[in-house]
Amino acid sequence: MIMESCLITAALIYSVLAFRTEKPPMPPSAAALVEKKDISEGMMKDMWTLIRNPNYMLILVQFMLIYCIYAGLGFIIDPLFEGFGFTSVQVSAFGAAFVLFGTISTVIVGKYLDRTKRYLFVLRAIPICGTIVFIGTILVVPHASFWPTLIFTILGGMTCVPIIAVSY
């Protein structure tokens, strides 16, 4: 039975490939009619242009720092919170809330950026808000109170994860 279904699948694939043409008879879009530029220089010229652009380098450093905080929290969240007396279930709730609300916030920030084009404002607001939230988190976590810590974790996700939408 399995051998027969494999043979039928192979026959279908080969029959489709046999009638395939180099180009479609009608271009799929107007962009397909445009001649492609020569890119023989490669990406190195573009990379050097970006490296010499101070605004790009500032955005790159800011993105790397905030994204490293986001990724680093994922690695150390369990030992970080369990050291203050939180259970594994509570720590999992913190991680899930961070990611879930961070994702929701990223979508909202992305839509806001599409509508307003205020990239610089958001690029400045994210680190400022993130710093305030993480200072608050540092003050709340040692008390081992679940709900305040969960709220600050949610706010941390909402202020940290949207850097991805801004930087991209």
N, C-alpha and C positions, 0 to 999 in steps of 0.2 A: 504494500500500500504506500509506504513512504517512498520507495523507489519510483513508483509510477507517478506520484505527485511531483517528484524532482524532475523527471523526464518531461512532464507536461510544462512545468515552469521553465525549464531550459528551452524547450521548443518555442514557447511564447516569447521569451527574451530574444532568441536568435531570429525569429520572424520579424520582430520589431526592428532589430538592428539591420537586417538585410535590406529593408526599404528606406533606411535613413539616408538623407541627403546632406551634402556639405553645408548648404545654406537653405533657409526656408524660401519658398517662392516669393513671399511677400514679407518685407521687413516688419518686425513686431512693433517698432516705434520709430519716431523721427530721429531719436538718438542713434539708432542702429545705422542710419544713413550717413552720419557724420564720420569723417575720416579720423582715425585714431592718431594722436600725437606720437612723435618719436620719443620714447623714454629710454633711449640708450645710455643716457647719463647716469641712470640709476637713482637710488634714493639718497645717496651720500650728499649730493648737492642740496637737497631739501633738508637733510639732517643738519648740515652745517648752517643753513639759513635759520633753522629753528634754534639751534644752540646759541647763535649770535643775537637772538631776539630776547631782550631782558624781560619783557612782559610774559613771554611764553615760559621762560625759566622760572619766574615767580609763581606762575600758575602750576607748573610742574612740581615745584618744591612743596607748595601748599597742598596739592592733591596727594603727593606721596606721604606727607606727614599725617594728614587726616585719615587717609586710607590705611596707613600702617596702624594707627590707633584702632580703627575699626577691625582690621584683621587680627591685630594683637589681642584685642579683647576676646575674640573667639577662641584663641589658644589658651588664655589664662583665666577664663571666666570661672571655671569650676574651682581651682585652688584659691582664686581670689575671694570668692564669696563664701566658700566653705570654711575658710579661716576665721570668718566672723560668726559662725554658728548657723549658717543657712543649710538646709537639707538639699540633696541632689534634685529633688522635685522642684523646690523653689528656684534653684539655680537654673534649671531647665526652663522654668517659666520666665526668668529674667532674659535668658538668651532668645527664647521664642518671641517675647515682646519686643526686644531690641530689633530683631530682624524684621518682624511683621510691621511694626510701626515705622521702621526705617524705610521699608519698601513703599509703604503707603505715602510717606512723606516725600520720597524720591519722585513718585508719580505726580504728586501735587506741585512740587517745585519744578519739575519738568514742564508741566502744563503752564505754570506761571511764567517760566522763562520763554516758552513759545509765544505767549500772548504779549508780554511786556518787553522782552529783550533786555532786561535789567541784569545782565550777567555780573557786572562789577558789584552791584549792590548785594546780590546773593552771595557772591564770592567773598565779600567782606563780612556779611552777616553770619555765615555758617561758622567760621572759627570763633567769632565773638560769642555767639549763643552757645556753641559747644564748650567753650572754656567756662562759661558761667554754669552750665549744667553739670559739667564734670567736677567743678569745685563744690557744687551742692551735693553731688553724689559722694564725694570724699567726706563730707560732713555727716551725711545720713547713714551710710553703710555701717560704720562701727556700732551703731545702736541696735543692729540686727532686727530692725522692724521691717516686716515684709512689704506692706503697702507703700510706705514712703520710698523704699528702695525700688520697688516695681515702677512707681511713677517716674523716678529719676532715670531708671533704665529705659523706659519708654521715651522720655525726653532726650536721652542720650542718643538713642537710635534715630529719632526725628531730626537731631541736629548734626549727626555725624555722617549718616549714609547718603544724604542728598549731594554730597560733594561729587559723587560719581556722575550724577546728571549734569552738574555745572561744568565739571572738567571735560566731559566728553563733548 
